[in-house]
């Protein structure tokens, strides 16, 4: 009997924030329709999702220090369609993202839910725990749920076989922790554990800048050809334009004027064919001081991103990445104290989930007017000093001929409400000459 899939280092942060802070990091794919899809098509989509990679249950091992492992969930959620209609699709989607009741240990890792709109349309949400899937996996699961798929039988493991597996994994964790300490030491010695002599902008504590602990939102849709033409015109790529537009919000909002360095985090997929990991993403950091300027040259951002990607490909990682196996062995309270004492949180996170076929927008015979992606941490307590996210975070999705990206802004002193964020974002896009729709 093969060994079960266990939590990987790339899953650690999502398990840690749950254990340490009580947060659930939840991702969402959202569709908006001008007419409701057929209920049968929605039910079939839910049934296929129940046969796919999202429908798992996390099991706590009996041996201390062994990692939790995944088994197929026997819970088979159906689609939920609310009664009545909503007057505000965005508020409904926000509420679903904020409150969807997911629990990995109970085998409820995802939920498909929709509601009609008072204008005759429909909005649909697919939420999942980040612990079970990264963004690319979630969108791929949604896309695959449109097609018939063979049933996957629930994976079961006997107590005797799991005891041996747990003991083996606990020993392996000790070895990984020791090797990680050595690799971290090498990274520090080589200078890859820091950003060099970068003076990152000093800010007030985040809980003072974000007392409500609640982000504001904006979503943009752009024609893909327009996006690529603008990027090329300014000497960049579609991805470097994305970095420029989102990080530009930090400049125009006053969060970090030009001349102050901002740290931009860029998740990079490391998934390969046949990869069954829930999260297969690494992150790189890019530091910008004199960029971006709307309508300027994207060459500097493009070069900085290229250097960061090359370092990742060469295996040059910050020291803390190598220490993750060790952190998994330490008490959550100790790790939380160490993490909150640092200032390593990016000012902006820009996640490009990539290109997906136009069929992702089709549910039954209906084609969505927009498809977009978002994420958030539930249960952030505003009375405590801990926060999820600092300046802005954004997720870009290409579906057919459309590019869409959602932006969440966390610093309430510079992004007071949705309208402020949308005005700033519209200004950035206008500065680059990008035709767009924004909501």
C-alpha positions as CSV (number, residue, x, y, z in Angstrom):
1,X,0.0,0.0,0.0
2,X,1.4,3.3,-1.0
3,X,2.1,6.0,1.6
4,X,-0.5,8.8,1.9
5,X,0.1,12.3,0.7
6,X,1.2,14.5,3.6
7,X,1.4,18.2,4.2
8,X,4.4,19.7,2.4
9,X,6.5,22.7,3.3
10,X,4.5,24.8,0.8
11,X,1.3,24.0,2.8
12,X,2.9,25.0,6.1
13,X,1.9,28.6,6.3
14,X,-1.8,27.8,5.9
15,X,-1.8,25.2,8.6
16,X,0.3,27.4,10.8
17,X,-2.0,30.5,10.7
18,X,-4.9,28.2,11.5
19,X,-3.1,26.7,14.5
20,X,-1.6,29.9,15.8
21,X,-4.3,32.5,15.0
22,X,-7.4,30.6,14.2
23,X,-7.5,31.9,10.6
24,X,-8.8,30.0,7.6
25,X,-7.1,31.1,4.3
26,X,-9.8,30.7,1.7
27,X,-9.6,31.1,-2.1
28,X,-12.5,31.9,-4.5
29,X,-13.3,31.6,-8.2
30,X,-16.3,33.8,-9.1
31,X,-18.5,33.8,-12.2
32,X,-21.1,36.4,-13.1
33,X,-23.8,35.6,-15.6
34,X,-26.5,37.6,-17.4
35,X,-28.8,34.6,-17.0
36,X,-28.9,31.8,-14.5
37,X,-27.1,28.5,-15.6
38,X,-29.2,25.4,-15.7
39,X,-29.6,23.9,-12.3
40,X,-28.7,20.4,-13.6
41,X,-25.4,21.8,-15.0
42,X,-24.6,23.2,-11.6
43,X,-25.4,20.0,-9.9
44,X,-23.2,18.0,-12.3
45,X,-20.4,20.5,-11.7
46,X,-20.6,19.9,-7.9
47,X,-20.6,16.1,-8.5
48,X,-17.5,16.3,-10.5
49,X,-15.8,18.5,-8.0
50,X,-16.6,15.9,-5.4
51,X,-14.7,13.3,-7.5
52,X,-11.7,15.7,-7.9
53,X,-8.6,16.8,-6.0
54,X,-10.4,19.3,-3.7
55,X,-12.5,16.7,-2.0
56,X,-10.0,15.6,0.7
57,X,-9.9,15.2,4.4
58,X,-6.9,16.0,6.6
59,X,-6.0,13.4,9.2
60,X,-4.0,14.1,12.3
61,X,-1.3,11.5,12.8
62,X,-1.0,9.4,16.0
63,X,2.8,9.9,16.2
64,X,4.0,13.2,17.5
65,X,6.0,15.3,14.9
66,X,4.7,13.3,12.0
67,X,2.9,15.5,9.4
68,X,-0.9,15.3,8.9
69,X,-1.9,13.4,5.8
70,X,-4.7,13.6,3.3
71,X,-7.3,11.0,2.5
72,X,-10.3,11.2,0.2
73,X,-13.3,12.8,1.9
74,X,-16.5,10.8,2.0
75,X,-18.5,14.0,2.2
76,X,-19.9,14.9,-1.2
77,X,-21.2,18.5,-1.2
78,X,-23.8,19.5,-3.7
79,X,-24.4,23.0,-5.1
80,X,-26.1,25.5,-2.9
81,X,-28.5,28.0,-4.6
82,X,-29.8,30.7,-2.3
83,X,-33.5,31.6,-2.3
84,X,-34.5,35.0,-3.6
85,X,-32.1,37.4,-5.4
86,X,-29.3,39.7,-4.4
87,X,-29.2,43.4,-5.2
88,X,-25.4,43.5,-4.8
89,X,-23.5,40.6,-6.4
90,X,-20.2,42.0,-5.1
91,X,-21.4,42.1,-1.5
92,X,-22.8,38.6,-1.8
93,X,-19.5,37.3,-3.1
94,X,-17.6,39.1,-0.3
95,X,-19.9,37.6,2.3
96,X,-19.4,34.1,0.9
97,X,-15.6,34.5,0.9
98,X,-15.7,35.8,4.4
99,X,-18.0,33.3,6.0
100,X,-18.0,30.0,4.0
101,X,-17.7,27.3,6.6
102,X,-14.8,25.0,5.6
103,X,-13.0,22.5,7.7
104,X,-10.2,20.3,6.4
105,X,-10.4,17.8,9.3
106,X,-14.1,17.3,8.7
107,X,-13.5,16.8,5.0
108,X,-15.3,20.0,3.9
109,X,-12.6,21.7,1.9
110,X,-14.7,23.4,-0.8
111,X,-18.2,24.8,-1.4
112,X,-20.0,25.7,-4.6
113,X,-22.8,28.3,-4.1
114,X,-24.8,30.7,-6.2
115,X,-27.6,33.2,-6.2
116,X,-29.8,35.0,-8.7
117,X,-29.4,38.8,-9.1
118,X,-32.3,41.2,-9.0
119,X,-31.5,42.1,-12.7
120,X,-32.1,38.6,-13.9
121,X,-28.5,37.4,-13.8
122,X,-26.6,35.0,-11.5
123,X,-23.4,34.9,-9.5
124,X,-21.5,31.7,-8.7
125,X,-18.8,31.1,-6.2
126,X,-16.4,28.2,-5.8
127,X,-14.4,28.5,-2.5
128,X,-11.7,26.2,-1.2
129,X,-9.2,26.2,1.6
130,X,-5.8,27.3,0.5
131,X,-4.5,24.3,2.6
132,X,-6.0,21.9,0.0
133,X,-5.2,23.8,-3.2
134,X,-3.2,26.8,-4.5
135,X,-4.8,29.1,-7.0
136,X,-3.8,27.3,-10.1
137,X,-5.0,24.0,-8.7
138,X,-8.4,25.5,-7.7
139,X,-9.0,27.1,-11.1
140,X,-7.8,23.9,-12.8
141,X,-10.3,21.9,-10.7
142,X,-13.1,24.3,-11.7
143,X,-12.2,23.9,-15.3
144,X,-12.0,20.1,-15.1
145,X,-15.3,19.9,-13.4
146,X,-17.0,20.8,-16.7
147,X,-15.9,17.4,-18.1
148,X,-16.9,13.9,-17.1
149,X,-14.2,12.3,-15.0
150,X,-13.8,8.8,-13.6
151,X,-14.8,8.3,-10.0
152,X,-12.0,8.2,-7.4
153,X,-12.7,5.8,-4.6
154,X,-12.0,7.2,-1.1
155,X,-8.5,6.3,0.1
156,X,-8.4,4.3,3.3
157,X,-5.4,3.3,5.5
158,X,-5.3,0.7,8.2
159,X,-4.2,1.7,11.7
160,X,-1.2,-0.7,11.6
161,X,0.1,0.6,8.2
162,X,-0.4,4.2,9.2
163,X,1.4,3.8,12.5
164,X,4.5,2.6,10.6
165,X,4.1,5.5,8.1
166,X,3.8,8.0,10.9
167,X,6.9,6.8,12.6
168,X,8.9,6.9,9.4
169,X,7.6,10.4,8.6
170,X,8.5,11.7,12.1
171,X,12.1,10.5,11.7
172,X,12.2,12.0,8.2
173,X,11.1,15.4,9.7
174,X,14.0,15.4,12.1
175,X,16.4,14.8,9.2
176,X,14.8,17.5,7.1
177,X,15.0,20.0,9.9
178,X,18.7,19.3,10.4
179,X,19.4,19.6,6.6
180,X,17.3,22.8,6.5
181,X,19.4,24.4,9.2
182,X,22.6,23.7,7.3
183,X,21.1,25.0,4.0
184,X,19.9,28.2,5.8
185,X,23.4,28.8,7.1
186,X,24.8,28.4,3.6
187,X,22.2,30.8,2.3
188,X,23.1,33.4,4.9
189,X,26.8,33.0,4.2
190,X,26.2,33.5,0.4
191,X,24.0,36.5,1.1
192,X,20.8,35.0,-0.4
193,X,19.0,35.2,2.9
194,X,18.5,39.0,2.7
195,X,17.8,41.7,0.2
196,X,21.2,43.3,0.4
197,X,21.4,46.9,1.4
198,X,17.7,47.6,0.6
199,X,16.1,50.1,2.9
200,X,12.5,49.0,2.9
201,X,9.9,51.7,3.8
202,X,9.3,52.0,7.5
203,X,5.6,52.1,8.4
204,X,3.4,52.2,11.5
205,X,2.3,48.8,12.8
206,X,-0.3,47.3,10.6
207,X,-2.9,46.9,13.3
208,X,-2.8,50.7,13.6
209,X,-3.1,51.2,9.9
210,X,-5.8,48.6,9.6
211,X,-7.9,48.7,12.8
212,X,-10.9,47.1,11.1
213,X,-8.8,44.1,9.8
214,X,-11.0,44.0,6.7
215,X,-9.8,44.6,3.1
216,X,-11.4,46.7,0.4
217,X,-11.9,45.3,-3.1
218,X,-11.8,46.1,-6.8
219,X,-11.9,43.9,-9.8
220,X,-10.7,44.8,-13.3
221,X,-11.4,43.2,-16.7
222,X,-9.3,44.0,-19.7
223,X,-9.2,42.7,-23.3
224,X,-6.1,40.4,-23.4
225,X,-4.9,41.9,-26.7
226,X,-5.1,45.4,-25.3
227,X,-3.1,44.3,-22.3
228,X,-0.4,42.7,-24.3
229,X,-0.1,45.7,-26.7
230,X,0.3,48.2,-23.8
231,X,2.9,46.0,-22.1
232,X,4.9,45.7,-25.3
233,X,4.6,49.4,-26.0
234,X,6.3,50.2,-22.7
235,X,9.1,47.6,-23.1
236,X,7.6,44.9,-20.8
237,X,5.6,41.8,-20.7
238,X,2.0,41.1,-19.6
239,X,3.3,40.0,-16.2
240,X,5.6,43.0,-15.7
241,X,2.6,45.3,-16.5
242,X,0.6,43.5,-13.9
243,X,3.4,44.1,-11.3
244,X,3.6,47.8,-12.3
245,X,-0.2,48.5,-12.1
246,X,-0.7,46.8,-8.7
247,X,2.5,48.1,-7.1
248,X,1.8,51.5,-8.6
249,X,-1.1,51.7,-6.1
250,X,1.4,51.9,-3.3
251,X,2.8,55.1,-4.9
252,X,-0.3,57.0,-5.9
253,X,-2.0,56.2,-2.6
254,X,0.8,57.6,-0.5
255,X,1.6,54.3,1.1
256,X,5.2,54.5,-0.3
257,X,6.1,57.5,-2.5
258,X,8.8,57.1,-5.2
259,X,12.2,56.9,-3.6
260,X,11.0,54.6,-0.9
261,X,11.6,50.9,-1.5
262,X,8.7,48.6,-1.7
263,X,8.8,44.8,-1.5
264,X,6.8,43.0,-4.1
265,X,6.1,39.3,-3.6
266,X,5.5,37.2,-6.7
267,X,4.3,33.6,-6.3
268,X,5.7,31.2,-8.9
269,X,4.2,27.8,-9.7
270,X,6.5,24.8,-9.5
271,X,3.9,22.3,-10.5
272,X,4.9,19.6,-12.9
273,X,2.9,16.9,-14.8
274,X,1.4,14.4,-12.4
275,X,2.1,16.6,-9.4
276,X,-0.6,15.9,-6.7
277,X,0.5,18.5,-4.2
278,X,-2.2,20.9,-3.0
279,X,0.3,23.7,-3.0
280,X,3.2,23.7,-5.4
281,X,4.2,27.4,-5.3
282,X,7.4,29.2,-4.4
283,X,7.7,32.9,-3.9
284,X,10.3,35.5,-5.0
285,X,10.7,39.0,-3.9
286,X,11.4,42.1,-6.1
287,X,12.4,45.4,-4.6
288,X,11.4,48.6,-6.4
289,X,12.6,52.1,-5.5
290,X,12.2,54.3,-8.5
291,X,9.4,52.3,-10.1
292,X,6.7,52.1,-11.2
293,X,5.7,55.3,-12.8
294,X,2.4,55.0,-14.8
295,X,3.1,55.2,-18.5
296,X,6.9,54.8,-18.0
297,X,9.4,52.2,-19.0
298,X,8.7,48.6,-17.8
299,X,12.2,47.5,-18.6
300,X,13.5,47.9,-15.0
301,X,10.6,45.8,-13.5
302,X,11.0,43.2,-16.2
303,X,14.7,42.9,-15.5
304,X,14.2,42.7,-11.7
305,X,11.6,39.9,-12.1
306,X,13.8,38.0,-14.5
307,X,16.7,38.1,-12.0
308,X,14.4,36.9,-9.2
309,X,13.1,34.0,-11.3
310,X,16.6,33.0,-12.4
311,X,17.7,32.9,-8.7
312,X,14.7,30.6,-7.9
313,X,15.5,28.3,-10.8
314,X,19.1,28.1,-9.6
315,X,17.9,27.1,-6.1
316,X,18.9,30.3,-4.3
317,X,16.3,30.7,-1.6
318,X,16.1,33.0,1.4
319,X,17.3,31.3,4.7
320,X,13.8,31.2,6.2
321,X,12.6,28.9,3.4
322,X,15.1,26.3,4.4
323,X,14.0,26.5,8.0
324,X,10.4,25.5,7.3
325,X,10.9,21.8,8.2
326,X,12.3,23.0,11.6
327,X,9.4,25.4,12.1
328,X,6.9,22.6,11.6
329,X,8.5,20.8,14.7
330,X,8.2,23.9,17.0
331,X,5.2,25.0,19.0
332,X,2.9,27.3,17.0
333,X,3.1,30.0,19.8
334,X,6.9,30.2,19.5
335,X,6.8,30.4,15.7
336,X,4.1,33.1,15.9
337,X,6.2,35.2,18.2
338,X,9.2,35.0,15.9
339,X,7.2,35.7,12.7
340,X,5.4,38.7,14.2
341,X,8.7,40.2,15.3
342,X,10.0,40.5,11.8
343,X,9.2,42.8,8.9
344,X,9.3,40.4,6.0
345,X,5.7,40.8,4.8
346,X,5.5,42.1,1.2
347,X,4.0,45.5,0.5
348,X,2.4,44.0,-2.5
349,X,1.7,40.5,-3.6
350,X,1.0,39.9,-7.3
351,X,-0.1,36.4,-8.3
352,X,-0.5,35.5,-12.0
353,X,-2.5,32.3,-12.2
354,X,-1.9,32.0,-15.9
355,X,-4.1,31.3,-19.0
356,X,-7.1,29.1,-19.0
357,X,-9.4,28.1,-21.9
358,X,-12.5,30.1,-22.6
359,X,-14.6,27.1,-21.7
360,X,-13.9,27.9,-18.0
361,X,-16.5,30.6,-18.4
362,X,-19.2,28.1,-19.6
363,X,-21.6,26.4,-17.2
364,X,-24.1,24.4,-19.2
365,X,-25.3,26.6,-22.0
366,X,-24.5,29.9,-20.3
367,X,-21.3,31.8,-20.7
368,X,-20.2,34.1,-17.9
369,X,-19.7,37.8,-18.5
370,X,-16.7,37.7,-16.1
371,X,-14.6,35.2,-14.2
372,X,-12.2,36.3,-11.5
373,X,-10.2,35.0,-8.6
374,X,-9.6,36.2,-5.0
375,X,-8.4,35.1,-1.6
376,X,-8.7,36.1,2.1
377,X,-8.1,35.0,5.6
378,X,-11.2,34.4,7.7
379,X,-11.5,35.1,11.4
380,X,-8.8,37.8,11.7
381,X,-9.5,39.4,15.1
382,X,-9.3,43.2,14.9
383,X,-8.6,43.4,18.7
384,X,-5.3,41.5,18.2
385,X,-2.2,42.9,16.5
386,X,-1.9,40.2,13.8
387,X,-3.1,40.9,10.3
388,X,-3.2,39.0,7.0
389,X,-1.7,41.1,4.2
390,X,-0.1,44.6,4.4
391,X,-0.5,46.9,1.4
392,X,-2.2,45.3,-1.6
393,X,-2.7,41.8,-3.0
394,X,-3.9,40.9,-6.4
395,X,-4.7,37.8,-8.5
396,X,-4.7,37.7,-12.3
397,X,-6.6,35.2,-14.4
398,X,-6.6,34.9,-18.2
399,X,-9.8,33.2,-19.5
400,X,-10.1,33.2,-23.3
401,X,-9.8,36.7,-24.6
402,X,-10.2,38.4,-21.2
403,X,-7.7,39.3,-18.5
404,X,-9.2,39.9,-15.1
405,X,-7.5,40.7,-11.8
406,X,-8.9,41.4,-8.3
407,X,-7.2,43.7,-5.9
408,X,-7.5,43.6,-2.1
409,X,-6.1,46.6,-0.2
410,X,-5.4,46.1,3.6
411,X,-4.0,49.5,4.7
412,X,-7.1,51.5,5.7
413,X,-5.2,54.7,6.2
414,X,-4.4,54.8,2.4
415,X,-7.3,52.7,1.0
416,X,-10.3,53.8,2.9
417,X,-13.1,52.0,1.0
418,X,-13.9,50.2,-2.2
419,X,-14.5,53.5,-4.0
420,X,-11.1,54.9,-3.1
421,X,-9.3,51.8,-4.3
422,X,-11.3,51.7,-7.6
423,X,-10.5,55.4,-8.3
424,X,-6.8,54.8,-7.6
425,X,-6.8,51.6,-9.8
426,X,-8.6,53.4,-12.6
427,X,-6.0,56.1,-12.5
428,X,-3.2,53.6,-12.7
429,X,-4.8,51.9,-15.7
430,X,-5.5,55.2,-17.4
431,X,-1.8,56.3,-16.8
432,X,-0.7,53.2,-18.7
433,X,-3.3,53.7,-21.4
434,X,-5.2,50.4,-20.7
435,X,-8.9,50.3,-21.7
436,X,-10.7,48.5,-18.9
437,X,-13.9,47.8,-17.0
438,X,-13.8,48.0,-13.2
439,X,-16.2,47.1,-10.4
